[in-house]
């Protein structure tokens, strides 16, 4: 039998490994959390663990969340899928149980584990940057080869919090290093186009400024950042919608060669021009074949054909969609169109401008054509709408564990949605709970988590920042739907600030 001190060292080692593998390897992370549970069992000291179990309302909340999934198996119709979901939720049971019934990490052990975790996230972000800069046409979603870019963005936020928390007691050289890491992480989140992470950072910093630091200059700094971001966004919005001469009426009816234009007059706007006006299909076909060996109906790397990409690109430049417009394209611009780049802003504009223009084009498409396919936020709105239709039919106990995807797919088909046939996802943890377990199940889970809320008052701002990150991320993602999300939502339970267990009960843990 190993001694309690040895088990404690193994526990710390496994936390180090789990912090590294949860952003680098799903297979290894699965192995580590299993070993974490095994070490907990062999460690003993169950009297102290039982006392921690009884007093930890947060642990009761996590157990309630797992229990409601188990209860939902009683009315599921897709038993295999339900069993698979229960298997995926095992770390949501094991990691909180181990972390909240073991002594929290303090002192040098805590600093070492968190520093190694932050270092791993930093290295992976560098790998992602190198991949984006070196691999042509690599989608930003594939920048991180190990886990979802959305889940990785949450870890980037956590590294920012860790750097800010370490700032107070750091030396001058270390403060410089911490500032560099924070700036790097912020730049990387922009490179990932992580709207969610940026929103999370704004919410978390505001809550901490109001509830913890309570200094006027913190709030003033937050307001200054928001004002700066708002001014930048508004400037890009104004540029996007600023009309150019081609957007004015009366419309010309013929090209310089005398052929008729097609004017859809659907008012779909991009870069100040109406996308579907001034189109001459005959001249597009003839002139494009002279400029490029790629056919107009050939697919680009992003899945769209060349024709709509060419039309949008010419429109963004303020050119007519005819032989005259194509003749004014440079060789590099022709190459960009072949690669699927539909707007020169996407390749030459700032990251912020690109993010704003993408969102505005999605908005325009939804308003004027009701298109949602391949649009990040609009797809979510479609999924949420379909989900609430199902909730309205099964409001009290939901559709059960394992039936969510099937019911959502059927509802999308009934709505004749563009997303019909596409793998559905709720993309909102709270709506998922309503959909799967109804009002009764959702209120039960909410009761247990709210019951644990008073104990959060003694937690550090760092820990609260992590908790807020999870809560905000659940608004646009099912954060608990993947291993990476579950581990991010439970790993930092081991670093909580907690009142010690009486010495008579904790001697086995020393």
C-alpha positions in Angstrom: 0.0 0.0 0.0 1.3 3.4 -0.9 1.3 6.1 1.8 -1.0 9.1 1.8 1.9 11.4 0.9 2.7 9.3 -2.1 -0.9 9.3 -3.3 -1.0 13.1 -2.9 2.1 13.4 -5.1 0.4 11.1 -7.7 -2.7 13.3 -7.5 -0.6 16.4 -8.2 1.2 14.7 -11.1 -2.1 13.6 -12.6 -3.4 17.1 -12.4 -0.4 18.3 -14.3 -0.9 15.7 -16.9 -4.6 16.4 -17.1 -4.0 20.1 -17.6 -1.7 19.4 -20.5 -3.7 16.6 -22.2 -7.1 18.3 -22.1 -5.9 20.7 -24.8 -3.7 18.3 -26.7 -5.0 14.8 -26.7 -8.5 13.4 -26.1 -7.2 9.8 -25.8 -4.6 10.8 -23.2 -7.1 13.0 -21.3 -9.5 10.1 -21.0 -6.8 7.9 -19.6 -5.7 10.6 -17.1 -9.1 11.2 -15.6 -9.6 7.4 -15.2 -6.2 7.2 -13.3 -7.3 10.2 -11.2 -10.3 8.2 -10.1 -8.3 5.1 -9.4 -5.8 7.0 -7.3 -8.6 8.5 -5.3 -10.0 5.1 -4.5 -6.7 3.6 -3.5 -5.8 6.6 -1.4 -8.3 5.9 1.3 -9.1 8.5 3.9 -12.8 8.1 3.2 -13.9 9.6 6.5 -12.4 13.0 5.6 -13.7 12.6 2.0 -17.2 11.9 3.3 -17.1 15.0 5.4 -16.1 17.0 2.4 -18.8 15.3 0.3 -21.5 16.2 2.8 -20.4 19.8 3.1 -19.8 20.5 -0.7 -23.0 21.8 -2.2 -21.2 22.4 -5.4 -20.4 18.7 -5.6 -24.1 17.9 -5.0 -25.0 20.2 -7.9 -22.6 18.3 -10.3 -24.1 15.0 -9.1 -27.6 16.3 -9.6 -26.6 17.2 -13.2 -25.4 13.7 -13.9 -28.4 12.2 -12.1 -30.9 14.1 -14.2 -29.2 12.6 -17.3 -29.5 9.2 -15.8 -33.2 9.8 -14.9 -33.8 11.0 -18.5 -32.9 7.5 -19.7 -36.4 6.3 -18.5 -38.2 8.1 -21.3 -35.7 8.1 -24.1 -36.5 6.3 -27.4 -32.9 6.2 -28.6 -31.4 4.0 -25.9 -28.0 3.5 -27.6 -27.5 7.2 -28.0 -28.6 7.8 -24.4 -26.0 5.2 -23.2 -23.3 6.9 -25.3 -24.2 10.2 -23.7 -24.0 8.7 -20.2 -20.6 7.3 -21.1 -19.4 10.7 -22.2 -20.6 12.2 -18.9 -18.5 9.9 -16.7 -15.7 12.5 -16.3 -18.4 15.0 -15.2 -19.0 12.6 -12.3 -15.4 11.5 -11.5 -13.4 14.7 -11.7 -15.7 16.8 -9.4 -15.9 13.9 -7.0 -12.1 13.6 -6.8 -11.4 17.3 -6.8 -14.0 18.4 -4.3 -13.4 15.6 -1.8 -9.6 16.0 -1.9 -7.7 18.8 -0.3 -7.5 21.7 -2.7 -4.1 22.6 -4.1 -2.3 25.4 -2.3 1.1 27.1 -2.3 3.9 25.9 -4.6 2.1 22.8 -5.8 -0.8 25.0 -7.0 1.5 27.5 -8.7 3.4 24.7 -10.5 0.4 22.9 -11.8 -1.3 26.1 -13.1 2.0 27.4 -14.6 2.5 24.2 -16.5 -1.1 24.3 -17.7 -0.7 27.8 -18.9 2.5 26.9 -20.6 0.8 24.1 -22.5 -2.0 26.4 -23.7 0.6 29.0 -24.8 2.6 26.3 -26.8 -0.6 25.1 -28.5 -1.5 28.6 -29.4 1.9 29.1 -31.0 1.3 25.8 -32.9 -2.1 27.1 -34.1 -0.6 30.4 -35.3 2.2 28.6 -37.2 -0.4 26.4 -38.8 -2.6 29.3 -39.9 0.4 31.2 -41.3 2.0 28.2 -43.1 -0.9 26.1 -44.4 -2.7 27.8 -47.3 -6.5 28.1 -47.1 -6.5 26.5 -43.6 -9.9 27.4 -42.0 -9.5 29.1 -38.7 -11.7 26.4 -37.1 -8.9 23.9 -37.9 -6.0 26.0 -36.5 -5.9 23.9 -33.3 -5.4 20.2 -34.4 -6.2 18.7 -31.0 -9.6 20.1 -29.8 -12.3 22.4 -30.9 -11.2 26.0 -31.5 -14.1 27.1 -29.4 -13.1 25.0 -26.3 -9.5 26.1 -26.8 -10.6 29.7 -26.7 -12.0 29.1 -23.2 -8.5 27.9 -22.1 -7.0 31.0 -23.6 -9.3 33.1 -21.5 -8.2 31.2 -18.4 -4.5 31.8 -19.2 -5.3 35.5 -19.3 -7.0 35.3 -15.9 -4.0 33.4 -14.5 -1.5 36.1 -15.8 -3.6 38.9 -14.3 -3.8 37.1 -11.0 -0.1 36.5 -10.9 0.7 40.2 -11.7 0.3 41.5 -8.2 3.1 39.5 -6.6 5.4 39.2 -9.7 8.8 40.8 -10.2 9.3 43.5 -12.9 10.8 41.0 -15.4 8.0 38.5 -14.7 5.4 41.3 -15.1 6.8 42.1 -18.6 6.5 38.4 -19.5 3.0 38.1 -18.2 1.9 41.2 -20.2 3.4 39.7 -23.3 1.5 36.5 -22.8 -1.8 38.4 -22.2 -1.3 40.4 -25.4 -0.4 37.3 -27.3 -3.5 35.5 -26.1 -5.7 38.5 -27.0 -4.2 38.6 -30.5 -4.6 34.8 -30.9 -8.3 35.0 -29.9 -8.8 37.6 -32.7 -6.9 35.3 -35.1 -9.4 32.6 -34.1 -12.3 35.1 -34.7 -13.6 34.0 -31.3 -16.6 36.3 -30.8 -17.6 34.3 -27.7 -14.2 34.6 -26.0 -14.2 38.4 -26.5 -17.7 38.6 -25.0 -16.7 36.4 -22.1 -13.6 38.6 -21.3 -15.8 41.7 -21.3 -18.4 40.2 -19.0 -15.9 38.7 -16.6 -13.8 41.8 -16.3 -16.9 43.9 -15.6 -18.2 41.6 -12.9 -14.8 41.4 -11.2 -14.5 45.2 -11.4 -17.9 45.7 -9.8 -17.9 42.9 -7.3 -14.3 42.4 -6.2 -11.9 45.3 -7.0 -14.4 48.1 -6.7 -12.0 50.8 -7.8 -13.1 53.7 -10.1 -10.1 53.3 -12.3 -10.9 49.6 -13.0 -14.4 50.5 -14.1 -13.1 53.5 -16.1 -10.6 51.3 -17.9 -13.4 48.8 -18.7 -15.6 51.6 -20.1 -12.7 52.9 -22.1 -12.1 49.5 -23.7 -15.8 49.1 -24.5 -15.9 52.6 -25.9 -12.9 51.9 -28.1 -14.3 48.6 -29.3 -17.7 50.2 -30.0 -16.1 53.0 -31.9 -14.1 50.6 -34.0 -17.2 48.4 -34.7 -19.3 51.4 -35.6 -16.7 52.7 -38.0 -16.6 49.4 -39.8 -20.4 49.2 -39.9 -20.5 52.7 -41.4 -17.9 51.7 -44.0 -19.9 48.5 -44.8 -23.1 50.4 -45.4 -21.7 53.5 -47.0 -23.4 53.6 -50.5 -21.2 53.9 -53.6 -22.3 55.2 -57.0 -23.3 51.8 -58.3 -25.8 51.4 -55.5 -27.8 54.5 -56.6 -30.6 54.6 -59.1 -31.6 54.7 -61.9 -29.8 51.4 -62.7 -28.1 51.0 -66.0 -29.7 48.3 -68.1 -26.9 47.3 -70.5 -23.1 46.6 -70.3 -20.6 48.7 -72.3 -20.9 45.9 -74.9 -24.7 46.3 -75.1 -25.7 43.1 -73.4 -28.5 43.3 -70.7 -27.8 43.4 -67.0 -29.7 41.3 -64.5 -30.8 43.3 -61.5 -32.3 41.2 -58.7 -33.1 44.4 -56.6 -33.2 42.3 -53.4 -31.2 44.9 -51.6 -28.6 42.4 -50.4 -25.7 44.8 -49.6 -22.0 44.3 -49.1 -19.3 46.9 -49.0 -21.9 49.6 -50.0 -23.0 47.8 -53.2 -26.0 45.6 -53.9 -24.6 42.2 -54.6 -27.1 40.9 -57.0 -27.3 44.0 -59.3 -25.3 44.6 -62.4 -24.8 41.0 -63.3 -24.3 39.8 -66.9 -24.0 36.1 -66.9 -23.0 35.8 -70.5 -20.0 38.1 -70.1 -19.0 36.6 -66.8 -18.7 33.1 -68.4 -16.8 34.3 -71.4 -14.4 36.7 -69.7 -13.7 34.4 -66.7 -12.7 31.6 -69.0 -10.0 33.9 -70.4 -8.7 34.8 -67.0 -8.8 31.4 -65.2 -8.7 27.7 -66.0 -11.1 27.1 -63.2 -14.7 26.9 -64.4 -17.4 29.1 -62.9 -19.4 26.2 -61.6 -16.3 24.5 -60.0 -16.2 24.3 -56.2 -13.8 26.5 -54.2 -11.9 25.1 -51.1 -14.7 26.4 -48.8 -17.4 24.5 -50.7 -19.0 27.3 -52.7 -18.7 27.5 -56.5 -16.6 30.2 -58.2 -19.6 32.1 -59.6 -21.1 33.5 -56.3 -17.6 34.1 -55.0 -16.7 36.1 -58.2 -19.9 38.1 -58.0 -19.3 39.0 -54.4 -15.6 39.9 -55.0 -16.4 42.2 -57.9 -19.2 43.7 -55.9 -16.9 44.4 -52.9 -14.5 46.2 -55.3 -17.4 48.3 -56.7 -17.1 46.7 -60.1 -19.8 45.6 -62.4 -20.2 41.8 -62.8 -19.4 41.6 -66.5 -16.4 41.5 -68.8 -15.4 45.0 -67.8 -15.3 44.2 -64.1 -13.3 40.9 -64.6 -10.9 42.7 -66.9 -10.0 45.0 -64.0 -9.0 42.2 -61.7 -5.3 41.6 -61.1 -3.8 38.1 -61.3 -3.6 38.0 -57.5 -7.2 38.8 -57.2 -8.2 36.1 -59.7 -6.2 33.7 -57.5 -8.0 34.8 -54.4 -11.4 34.2 -56.0 -10.2 30.7 -57.1 -9.3 30.1 -53.4 -12.9 31.0 -52.3 -12.2 34.4 -50.9 -15.4 36.4 -51.6 -14.3 39.8 -50.3 -10.9 41.4 -50.4 -11.5 42.6 -46.8 -11.2 38.9 -45.8 -7.6 38.7 -47.0 -6.4 42.3 -46.7 -8.4 43.9 -44.0 -7.7 43.9 -40.2 -8.9 40.9 -38.2 -11.5 43.2 -36.4 -12.8 44.5 -39.8 -13.0 41.0 -41.1 -15.1 39.9 -38.1 -17.5 42.8 -38.4 -17.9 42.3 -42.2 -18.6 38.6 -41.8 -21.3 39.3 -39.2 -22.9 42.0 -41.3 -23.0 39.9 -44.4 -24.7 37.1 -42.4 -27.2 39.6 -41.2 -27.9 40.9 -44.7 -28.3 37.4 -46.0 -30.8 36.5 -43.3 -32.8 39.7 -43.7 -33.0 39.6 -47.5 -32.8 35.9 -48.5 -33.5 34.1 -45.2 -30.3 32.1 -45.6 -28.7 30.5 -42.5 -26.6 27.7 -43.9 -22.9 28.0 -43.1 -23.5 31.2 -41.0 -22.3 30.7 -37.5 -24.7 32.8 -35.4 -27.7 32.4 -37.8 -27.4 28.6 -37.6 -27.5 28.9 -33.9 -30.7 31.0 -34.1 -32.2 28.3 -36.4 -31.3 25.5 -34.0 -32.6 27.5 -31.0 -35.9 28.2 -32.8 -36.4 24.5 -33.6 -35.4 23.5 -30.1 -38.0 25.8 -28.5 -40.7 24.4 -30.8 -39.9 20.9 -29.3 -39.8 22.3 -25.8 -43.3 23.8 -26.4 -44.6 20.3 -27.2 -42.8 18.6 -24.2 -42.5 21.3 -21.7 -42.4 19.4 -18.4 -40.0 16.4 -18.7 -38.5 17.0 -22.2 -37.6 14.4 -24.8 -35.1 12.4 -22.6 -31.4 11.6 -22.7 -30.4 10.5 -26.1 -33.3 11.9 -28.1 -32.2 15.5 -28.5 -30.4 15.1 -31.9 -33.2 12.9 -33.4 -36.0 15.3 -32.3 -34.0 18.4 -33.5 -33.3 16.8 -36.9 -37.0 16.0 -37.3 -38.1 19.5 -36.4 -35.6 21.1 -38.8 -37.1 18.9 -41.6 -40.6 19.9 -40.6 -39.6 23.6 -40.7 -38.2 23.0 -44.2 -35.0 24.6 -42.9 -31.8 25.0 -44.9 -30.2 23.0 -42.1 -32.3 20.0 -42.7 -30.1 17.0 -43.1 -27.2 18.8 -41.4 -25.9 17.2 -38.2 -27.9 19.2 -35.6 -26.6 20.7 -32.4 -28.4 22.9 -29.8 -25.4 25.2 -29.2 -26.8 26.3 -25.9 -26.4 24.3 -22.7 -29.4 25.9 -21.0 -31.8 25.2 -24.0 -30.3 21.7 -24.1 -31.4 21.1 -20.5 -34.9 22.4 -21.3 -35.1 20.2 -24.4 -33.8 17.0 -22.8 -35.4 17.3 -19.3 -38.0 20.0 -19.5 -38.8 22.6 -17.0 -38.9 20.2 -14.1 -35.4 18.8 -14.8 -33.9 22.2 -15.6 -35.3 23.7 -12.4 -34.0 20.8 -10.3 -30.5 21.3 -11.7 -30.8 25.1 -11.2 -31.9 24.6 -7.6 -28.8 22.6 -6.7 -26.4 25.1 -8.4 -28.1 28.1 -6.8 -28.0 26.3 -3.5 -24.2 26.2 -3.9 -24.0 29.9 -4.8 -23.5 31.4 -1.3 -20.3 29.3 -0.8 -18.8 31.1 -3.8 -18.4 34.3 -1.8 -15.2 32.9 -0.2 -13.6 32.0 -3.6 -10.9 34.0 -5.2 -11.6 36.3 -8.2 -9.6 33.9 -10.4 -11.9 31.0 -9.5 -15.0 33.2 -10.0 -13.6 34.3 -13.4 -13.4 30.6 -14.4 -16.9 30.0 -13.3 -18.3 33.0 -15.2 -16.4 31.8 -18.3 -18.3 28.5 -18.2 -21.7 30.2 -17.5 -21.3 32.6 -20.4 -19.9 30.0 -22.8 -23.1 27.9 -22.2 -25.1 30.6 -23.9 -23.7 29.8 -27.3 -22.4 26.3 -26.9 -23.2 23.0 -25.2 -20.0 23.3 -23.2 -20.6 19.9 -21.5 -21.1 18.2 -24.8 -17.5 17.3 -25.4 -14.6 15.9 -23.2 -12.6 19.1 -23.6 -15.6 21.2 -22.4 -16.3 18.9 -19.4 -12.7 18.9 -18.3 -12.5 22.7 -18.6 -15.7 22.9 -16.5 -14.3 20.6 -13.8 -10.5 20.8 -13.7 -10.2 24.0 -11.8 -12.4 22.7 -8.9 -9.1 21.3 -7.6 -7.8 24.9 -7.1 -10.7 26.3 -5.1 -10.3 28.2 -1.9 -11.9 26.1 0.8 -12.2 26.0 4.6 -10.1 23.2 6.0 -11.6 20.0 7.3 -11.0 19.5 11.0 -7.6 18.1 11.8 -9.0 15.0 13.3 -10.5 14.1 10.0 -7.7 15.2 7.7 -4.7 13.5 9.2 -4.8 10.8 6.5 -4.5 13.5 3.8 -1.3 15.1 5.2 
